[in-house]
């Protein structure tokens, strides 16, 4: 199934988070720099439901400035 999806350039909901976007944020510095320039502040709503890949993406996007507001259930 995974091979067929890749051959047809298709994906599932989980592909929206990993494994495709995560390598972009780690391997392609120009993509990461552009994303950081467009999102100086990041709101992570429902943070308690975030998975490991989502947290990795947030950390990469935030960079050294760390402008992330994490919101969970109250």
C-alpha positions in Angstrom: 0.0 0.0 0.0 2.8 2.5 0.9 4.6 1.9 -2.4 1.4 2.4 -4.4 0.6 5.6 -2.5 4.1 6.9 -3.2 4.0 5.9 -6.9 0.7 7.8 -7.3 1.9 10.7 -5.1 -1.0 10.1 -2.7 -1.0 10.0 1.1 -3.1 9.4 4.1 -3.8 11.7 7.1 -0.8 10.4 8.9 1.4 11.2 5.9 0.5 14.9 6.4 2.7 14.8 9.5 5.2 12.0 9.0 7.3 10.9 7.2 7.1 13.6 4.5 7.1 17.0 6.3 9.6 16.0 9.0 12.5 15.4 6.6 11.8 18.7 4.9 12.2 20.5 8.2 15.5 18.7 9.0 17.2 18.2 5.6 16.3 21.2 3.5 17.6 24.4 5.1 16.0 26.7 2.6 12.6 25.3 3.2 13.0 25.6 7.0 14.3 29.1 6.7 11.3 30.2 4.6 8.9 28.6 7.0 10.6 30.3 10.0 10.4 33.6 8.2 6.7 33.2 7.5 5.8 32.1 11.0 7.6 34.1 13.7 5.1 33.0 16.3 3.5 29.5 16.4 0.3 28.4 18.2 0.1 24.7 19.0 -3.5 24.1 19.9 -4.5 20.9 21.6 -0.8 20.3 22.4 -1.6 17.3 24.7 -2.6 15.4 21.5 0.6 16.2 19.6 2.7 13.2 18.6 6.5 12.9 18.5 6.7 14.0 14.8 4.6 17.1 15.4 6.7 18.1 18.4 9.8 17.7 16.3 8.4 19.9 13.6 7.4 22.6 16.1 10.9 22.5 17.6 12.5 22.9 14.2 10.1 25.7 13.2 10.6 27.5 16.5 14.4 27.4 16.3 16.5 29.2 18.9 13.9 31.9 19.5 11.3 29.3 20.6 8.3 31.5 19.9 5.7 28.7 20.5 2.5 29.0 22.5 1.3 25.6 23.5 -2.3 25.3 24.5 -3.9 22.2 26.0 -7.2 21.4 27.6 -7.9 23.4 30.8 
